[in-house]
Amino acid sequence: MKPIEIKEPKKFEGKPGEDFDTWWVLVQVYIQDQPEKFPKDEQTIDWIGSLMDRYAASWHIQWLKGTLNGTYPMSMTGYVQALKLRFEDKEAKDEAHASLEKLHMTDASGICLLKSKLITIRLKYLEQH
């Protein structure tokens, strides 16, 4: 069986209302599926930055400047925290947490629902490419 080729996610502009959360999941899937391409934090951060345009690219450049002048450490952990703080949809995240609490994740149906959502996100990505 031929392995599925994962294409790079589309560029993220950082516009209000743009779906950061789905874009970020697709970025993480790409990185996890091809770890040999990302041996160091610096390379991973640079690649993520290459997927940004406009407002998001400006944010990325400012973050890199902060690492050069010592304001931020050059680490994937710090980058992801700053990226999520700036672009994550906090309302959607709160809604998702509330939904998870209602499902009582020990219930098998809740686990199936989460797996279904993950599959839907991956299929959406594959359909776009």
C-alpha positions as CSV (number, residue, x, y, z in Angstrom):
1,M,0.0,0.0,0.0
2,K,1.3,3.4,-1.0
3,P,1.7,5.8,2.0
4,I,-0.5,8.9,2.0
5,E,1.4,12.0,1.1
6,I,0.7,14.9,3.4
7,K,0.8,18.3,1.7
8,E,1.8,21.4,3.5
9,P,-1.0,23.4,5.1
10,K,-2.1,26.6,3.3
11,K,-0.8,29.9,4.5
12,F,-2.3,31.5,7.6
13,E,-2.8,35.3,7.5
14,G,-4.0,35.9,11.0
15,K,-7.1,37.8,10.0
16,P,-9.9,38.1,12.5
17,G,-12.3,35.1,12.1
18,E,-9.7,33.0,10.2
19,D,-9.6,29.4,11.5
20,F,-6.3,29.3,13.4
21,D,-7.3,26.1,15.3
22,T,-7.8,23.9,12.3
23,W,-4.7,25.4,10.6
24,W,-2.6,24.6,13.7
25,V,-3.9,21.0,13.9
26,L,-2.8,20.6,10.2
27,V,0.6,22.1,11.0
28,Q,1.1,19.7,13.9
29,V,0.0,16.7,11.8
30,Y,2.5,17.6,9.1
31,I,5.3,18.0,11.6
32,Q,4.5,14.8,13.4
33,D,4.2,12.7,10.2
34,Q,7.6,13.9,9.0
35,P,9.9,14.4,12.0
36,E,13.0,13.9,9.9
37,K,12.3,17.3,8.3
38,F,12.3,19.0,11.6
39,P,15.3,17.9,13.7
40,K,15.7,21.2,15.6
41,D,13.3,23.8,17.1
42,E,14.8,26.6,14.9
43,Q,14.1,24.7,11.7
44,T,10.5,24.0,12.8
45,I,9.9,27.6,13.8
46,D,11.3,28.9,10.5
47,W,9.1,26.4,8.6
48,I,6.0,27.4,10.5
49,G,6.8,31.1,9.8
50,S,7.0,30.3,6.1
51,L,3.4,29.2,6.3
52,M,2.4,32.7,7.5
53,D,1.3,35.8,5.5
54,R,0.3,39.3,6.3
55,Y,-0.6,39.8,10.0
56,A,0.6,36.4,11.1
57,A,3.9,36.9,9.2
58,S,4.4,40.3,10.9
59,W,3.8,38.7,14.3
60,H,6.3,35.9,13.5
61,I,9.0,38.4,12.5
62,Q,8.4,40.4,15.7
63,W,8.7,37.2,17.7
64,L,12.0,36.3,15.9
65,K,13.3,39.8,16.7
66,G,12.5,39.2,20.3
67,T,14.6,36.0,20.3
68,L,17.5,37.9,18.8
69,N,17.5,40.6,21.5
70,G,17.0,38.1,24.3
71,T,13.3,38.9,25.1
72,Y,12.2,35.3,24.2
73,P,14.1,32.1,24.2
74,M,14.4,30.3,20.9
75,S,12.3,27.2,21.8
76,M,9.4,25.4,20.3
77,T,7.5,25.5,23.6
78,G,7.8,29.2,23.9
79,Y,6.9,29.8,20.3
80,V,3.8,27.6,20.5
81,Q,2.7,29.4,23.7
82,A,3.1,32.8,22.1
83,L,1.5,31.7,18.9
84,K,-1.6,30.3,20.6
85,L,-1.9,33.3,22.9
86,R,-2.0,35.6,19.9
87,F,-4.2,33.6,17.4
88,E,-6.1,30.8,19.2
89,D,-9.9,31.1,19.2
90,K,-10.5,31.3,22.9
91,E,-14.3,31.1,22.6
92,A,-14.2,27.9,20.5
93,K,-11.7,26.4,23.0
94,D,-14.0,27.2,25.9
95,E,-16.9,25.7,24.0
96,A,-14.9,22.5,23.3
97,H,-13.9,22.2,26.9
98,A,-17.5,22.6,28.0
99,S,-18.6,19.9,25.5
100,L,-15.9,17.6,26.8
101,E,-17.0,18.0,30.4
102,K,-20.6,17.1,29.4
103,L,-19.4,14.0,27.6
104,H,-17.5,12.7,30.7
105,M,-14.7,11.4,28.7
106,T,-14.8,8.0,30.4
107,D,-17.8,7.3,28.2
108,A,-16.9,5.3,25.1
109,S,-19.3,7.4,23.0
110,G,-17.3,10.5,23.9
111,I,-14.1,9.0,22.8
112,C,-15.7,7.9,19.5
113,L,-17.0,11.4,19.0
114,L,-13.5,12.9,19.5
115,K,-12.0,10.4,17.0
116,S,-14.7,11.3,14.5
117,K,-13.9,15.0,14.8
118,L,-10.2,14.3,14.3
119,I,-11.0,12.2,11.2
120,T,-13.2,15.0,9.9
121,I,-10.4,17.6,10.3
122,R,-7.9,15.3,8.5
123,L,-10.4,14.6,5.7
124,K,-11.1,18.4,5.3
125,Y,-7.4,18.9,5.0
126,L,-6.9,16.2,2.4
127,E,-9.9,17.5,0.3
128,Q,-8.4,20.9,0.2
129,H,-5.2,19.6,-1.3
